[in-house]
Amino acid sequence: MENLPEARERDASMKVQVIGCGAIAREILAICEANRLDHITLSCLPAIWHNTPEKIVPGLRQAIAAARAEGFERIFVAYADCGTGGLIDRLCEEEGVDRIPGPHCYSFFAGNDAFAERWDEDITAFFLTDFLARQFETFVIEPLGLDKHPELRDMYFGHYRKLVYLSQVEDEALQAKARRAADMLGLEYEYRYTGYGDLTRSLTEA
């Protein structure tokens, strides 16, 4: 992982409240530990909002207000657009805060430029991260009702051709989970190790 001590020296004089998606909390904490970003404090909104993006902006607005009430002057939103159709950007502009660049976590973990370059070959891909590999049943199978109605699988996933696992850490157990997920969905399996991608840079510059 890339270590950026100069960023720490620049920012450590002022605490930064990072308000993030619970689905990337583990990765944020790992980056902070590896880069000694002890000026960052983290609060997270529910990871399950991954499936209900309309809840994200109201939740962020409340969290930003709470952080300011606690005295934080510097606030960073650890979300990409995440299916909000530009509403997080509008909120960030209103509140004068920044967010992680990119459309979603798959993109910033892969690296936004690299993700965009491969989009033509990935247009029929269903993506997993480490979090989704761990929580596949809870965040994919159960919300779609596939645990009770597996016959609906092809209706939901018939237009996908492959499952691409973008891994943040190299973990054979998670790779096995991702392979099982691909089999469950009837998709080809592809593994790509990304590390933390653009998230490291975003946090060290927050």
Backbone hydrogen bonds, N-H to C=O, Kabsch-Sander energy under -0.5 kcal/mol:
donor,donor_aa,acceptor,acceptor_aa,energy
7,A,4,L,-1.0
8,R,4,L,-1.2
9,E,5,P,-2.4
10,R,6,E,-1.7
11,D,7,A,-2.1
12,A,8,R,-2.4
14,M,11,D,-1.9
16,V,39,H,-2.8
17,Q,74,R,-2.6
18,V,16,V,-0.7
18,V,41,T,-3.3
19,I,17,Q,-0.6
19,I,76,F,-2.8
20,G,18,V,-0.6
20,G,43,S,-2.7
21,C,78,A,-1.5
22,G,45,L,-1.9
24,I,21,C,-2.1
25,A,22,G,-1.0
28,I,24,I,-2.4
29,L,25,A,-2.5
30,A,26,R,-1.9
31,I,27,E,-2.3
32,C,28,I,-2.5
33,E,29,L,-2.3
34,A,30,A,-2.6
35,N,31,I,-2.2
36,R,33,E,-0.9
37,L,32,C,-2.6
38,D,36,R,-1.7
40,I,37,L,-1.7
41,T,16,V,-2.7
43,S,18,V,-2.6
45,L,20,G,-2.7
49,W,46,P,-1.5
50,H,47,A,-2.2
51,N,48,I,-2.2
52,T,49,W,-0.9
55,K,52,T,-2.3
56,I,53,P,-1.3
57,V,53,P,-0.6
59,G,55,K,-1.7
60,L,56,I,-2.8
61,R,57,V,-2.6
62,Q,58,P,-1.9
63,A,59,G,-2.2
64,I,60,L,-2.8
65,A,61,R,-2.1
66,A,62,Q,-2.2
67,A,63,A,-2.3
68,R,64,I,-2.3
69,A,65,A,-2.0
70,E,66,A,-1.3
71,G,68,R,-1.3
72,F,67,A,-2.3
74,R,15,K,-0.6
75,I,73,E,-0.5
76,F,17,Q,-2.5
77,V,98,D,-2.9
78,A,19,I,-2.8
78,A,76,F,-0.7
79,Y,77,V,-1.4
81,D,102,G,-1.5
82,C,103,P,-1.9
83,G,103,P,-0.6
84,T,81,D,-1.4
87,L,84,T,-1.1
90,R,86,G,-1.9
91,L,87,L,-2.3
92,C,88,I,-2.8
93,E,89,D,-2.3
94,E,90,R,-2.3
95,E,91,L,-2.6
96,G,92,C,-1.4
97,V,92,C,-2.0
98,D,75,I,-0.7
100,I,77,V,-1.1
100,I,79,Y,-1.2
108,F,104,H,-1.9
109,F,105,C,-2.4
110,A,106,Y,-1.8
111,G,107,S,-1.4
115,F,111,G,-3.1
116,A,112,N,-2.2
117,E,113,D,-2.1
118,R,114,A,-1.3
119,W,116,A,-1.2
121,E,118,R,-0.7
122,D,118,R,-1.3
123,I,119,W,-0.7
125,A,122,D,-2.4
126,F,162,K,-2.5
127,F,125,A,-0.5
128,L,164,V,-2.3
133,A,129,T,-2.3
134,R,130,D,-2.3
135,Q,131,F,-2.3
136,F,133,A,-0.7
139,F,135,Q,-2.9
140,V,136,F,-2.1
141,I,136,F,-1.6
142,E,137,E,-3.2
144,L,140,V,-1.4
145,G,142,E,-1.4
146,L,141,I,-2.2
147,D,141,I,-0.7
148,K,145,G,-0.7
149,H,145,G,-2.4
152,L,149,H,-2.1
153,R,150,P,-1.9
155,M,152,L,-0.5
156,Y,152,L,-1.8
157,F,153,R,-2.9
158,G,154,D,-1.6
160,Y,157,F,-1.5
161,R,124,T,-3.1
162,K,124,T,-1.4
163,L,188,E,-3.8
164,V,126,F,-2.4
164,V,162,K,-0.5
165,Y,163,L,-0.6
165,Y,190,E,-3.1
166,L,128,L,-2.9
166,L,164,V,-0.8
167,S,165,Y,-0.9
167,S,192,R,-2.6
171,D,169,V,-1.0
175,Q,171,D,-2.2
176,A,172,E,-2.1
177,K,173,A,-1.9
178,A,174,L,-2.5
179,R,175,Q,-2.3
180,R,176,A,-2.2
181,A,177,K,-2.2
182,A,178,A,-2.3
183,D,179,R,-2.4
184,M,180,R,-2.7
185,L,181,A,-1.8
186,G,182,A,-0.7
186,G,183,D,-0.7
187,L,182,A,-2.7
188,E,161,R,-1.9
190,E,163,L,-2.4
192,R,165,Y,-2.8
194,T,167,S,-2.9
194,T,192,R,-0.6
195,G,167,S,-1.7
197,G,194,T,-0.9
198,D,108,F,-2.9
199,L,108,F,-0.5
199,L,196,Y,-1.9
200,T,197,G,-0.8
201,R,197,G,-0.5
202,S,198,D,-2.2
203,L,199,L,-2.3
204,T,200,T,-2.4
205,E,201,R,-1.5
206,A,203,L,-0.9
